[in-house]
Amino acid sequence: MHTVVNVQQAEAWNGWEGTAWADNAPRYDAMMGGFNRPLLDRAAIGENETVLDVGCGTGQLTLLAARRTVRAQAVGVDISEPMLTRARADAAEQGIANARFDQADAEVHPFEESGFDVVVSRGGVMFFSDPTAAFANIARALRPGGRMVFIVPQAGAPDSEYAKATAALAPLMRRPSPAARGMGSLSDPDRVRQVLHQAGLTQVNATPVHAPMDYGRDAGDAANFILSQGPVRYNLQDADQATATRVQRDLQAALAAFETPGGVRIRGSVWLVSAIRP
């Protein structure tokens, strides 16, 4: 890996949180999968277009992009080697030869100038230490007229479905886990527009998109999954057994309201952002 400026994030995503995500990749992909089609449809990847996936994680979006750009290459970059190891294994298992995965800090990585037609990201762009510098660096990797499309979470609302489903956790979630720091950095669309314009991108558009997020087979399975996630584990690590038991019980009871024949579905909300390198 070349130079790293996001040292704290590199340590976090190459530590237990990155490993836990990689080990449970299918569950996280199911949780986020409802946003893949809106993102890829907006990106409108052609079969001859090279694609860069920033913060690709375990690579689901990269592999989907590679299936669209059948005569070119999709390159996923991430700071987490455990997640990239899983991405490479999935590419090999699926027989997708036109996908490549590189470990890199996209904020400063020396991408080839004008080397890509399209840049995509399923949330990975929200962790930069200097977003303007990072987007300027990534924009240089786009050809003139190339497009950038990504999603970032909307700010959590107290009356959202997720807030209602996880109310039992709220009093205990006192601080972000190491890997979650910066997660809300681009939740304000006005801030997103400002950053992208300062980075030299134009035609910036931020559209709200909602999709059901899959948390598990039933309320018990969904509760176990949520309790296993890095930010929750981090905040509950010192909880006594009585507190842990109570939270598990109350969380499962609340999640029962979101059970459907296809599993536990909770509505998620993101900003779908697009921009052009002039």
N, C-alpha and C positions, 0 to 999 in steps of 0.2 A: 504494500500500500504506500502511496506517495504521502506527502505532508498531511498531517491531521491538525486542524485547529479546534475542532469540537472534541477536545480530549475527554471531557466529562461524559459526553454521549458515547464516545468510543468505548470507554471503560464500562459503561452501563450495558450497552448492547452486545458487548463481547463477554459479559458476565452472566449471572444466573437468569436475568430477565430475557436476554437474547436467546439463551439456550432453552428456556421454558417455552418461548414463543415458537422456536424452531421445532421443538418436540411435539407441539400441539398445533402445527400449521393447519391441518384440515379444519380444526374448529375455528381458528381465527379467519380462515378463508371463507368459511360458511357464514360467519358473523358479518364480514364485510362484502360478501359476494354480490349483494343486491345493488351495489354501486358500480360494479364493473361495466355493465352494459351502457348506462348513461355516460360514463367517462369515455369509453371506447367509441361510442357513437359520436360524441362531440369531437373526439380526436380525428375521426374519419381517416384512419390509416389506410393508405393505398398499398397494393401488393408489391410495389417497388420502393417503398419509403423506409428509410432507416429510422429506428426508434430508440430513444433513451428513456429508461424508467428510473427515476431518481428516488432513492430510498426504497428499493424494490422489495426488501424483506425476503421472504421465502419464495418470491418470484411468480406468484399466480398471475399478476397483471402482465408481467413481462412475457410469460408463455402465451397468454391470450393474444398479446400484441404480435408475437412471432407468428401465430397462426394467421394473422391478417396480412402481415408483410411477408408473404411467402417467397418472394424473390429477393429479399434484402434481410437485414439482421436486426434483431431487437437486443439491446444491451441493458442489463440491469446492474445498477451500482448501489452498494449499501456499505455501511460502516461495520456491519456485523458479520463476522466470519461464520458463526454457527448458523445464521439464517441463510447465508449464501451457500453453505454446504448442503443444506436441505434443498435450496433452489436448483443447484446443479444436479442433485440426485433425481429430483422430479423431472427435470428436462430430459435426462437420460432415460428414465423409466417411460416417459411419454414419447420418446423418439423424436424430440424437437431439436433439430440440428442447427437451426438458425437463431438460437438464443445463446447469449454469453453473459456470464456474471462476473463482475469485477469488484473487489473490495476497494472502496474509495470514499474520501470525504468530499462530497460534491461541491462543497463551498469553495474549495481551493484546487480541486483536481484539474490537471492540465488536459482537459478534453481537446480533441482535435477541433480547430476552428471550423465552424460551419459544417461539422461532420454529421449532423442529424437533420432529418426532415421534421420530426415530431419529438417532443418531450412530453412524457406523462408521469404522473405520480399519484399513488393512492394514499395520500397523507404524509409521505416521507419528507416533504419539504417544510414541515412546521417545526423542525428541531434545530435549525441553523442558529449559530451564535450571532451572525450578522446577516439577516435575511436579504438586505439590499445587495451586499457584496456577493452573496451566494447566487441570487437570481441573475445578477449581471454575469457571473462566471458561467452559469448554465446557459444563459441566452447566447453567449458567444459560441456555444457548441451548436446552436441552431443555424441553419442556412438562412440568409435573408428571405423573408417571407414565410419562414418556418413557424410552426405553431406549438404552443405549450398549453397543456390541459391537465388540471389536477383537481383533487378534492381535498378539502380540509374541514374539520368538524365545525358546526355552528356552536355558539356558546350554549351551554346547558341551561335549560329553563326549569324553574322549580316545579312546574306543572307538566313536564314532559313525561312520556311513558316510562322512560328509563329512570327518572327521578322517583316516580311512584313505585316502580318495581323494586328499586334498591334503597328505599327510604331507611331500612334497618341499618344500612351501612353508613349513611350520611354523617352521623355524629362521630364516627370513628375515622373518617377519611380526612385527616388533618393536614397532610402534606403530600405532594407528588412523590412517587418513587423516583429513583435516579433516572430511569429510562423515560419517564413520563414528563420530565421537566421541559417546558416549552410547548406542550401539547396544545395549549390554547392561544399560541402566539399569533395565529392568523385567523382567529374566529370572527374578527370584525371585517366585513367586506370593504369598508372604507380604508382600513389599514392595508388590506391586500392590494387594493388599487394603487395606493400611495407607494408601496414598496415596489410593485412591478413597474410603475411609471419611472420611478427613480432608477430602476435597473435597466431602463432603456427599452422596455416593451410597450407595445401600443395595443389598441383595440381590446382593452382589458374588460372582461365581462364576468360577473359573479352571479350565478343563478342558484336559488335554493332548490335542493333535490332531497326527496324523502324516499326511504325504502325500508322494508321490514328487515330486521337483523335477526339472524338465527342464533339463538343462545343454547339450544339443546333439545333433546327428545321430549322432555317433560320438565316440570318445575324442579324436581330433585336434581336432575342432570344439569339443568341451567344454573341452579344455585351452586353446585360444585364447580362448574366452569367459571362463574364469576368470582368465586372465592379463590380460585387458582390463579387469577390474573395478577400480574406483577404489582400494580398499584394497590390492590386490595391486600395481597399477601404482605406487602411492605408495611401497611398501616395496621394490620391485625397481628403482626408477628409477636407482639408482647401481650396480647389479650389473654386473659385467663380462660380456663376451660368453660366456666359458666357463661362468660360473654360470648365465646365462640359458638357454643351450643345454641344460645338464644338467637344470635344473628343468623345462624344457619336455618333455624326453625322459622323465624320471621321472614327471611328472604324467600324461602321456598313457598311460604304461604302467599306472599305478595305476587310471586311469579306465576302462581296458579291461574291468576286472572288473565294471563297472556298465553295460555296453552291453546293451541289449535291442533287440528288433525295432523298437521305437518310439523309440529313441534312448537317450542316457545318462540314467538315472534314479537319483537319490540321495535317500534318505529324509530328509525334513526334519521338525523337531519345533517346534511353537509352543504357546503358551498361548492358548486361546480364552477371552476374558474378557467377561463381561456384567455390567451393573449397571443400576440404576434410579434416576431422580431422584424422590425421594419427593414 
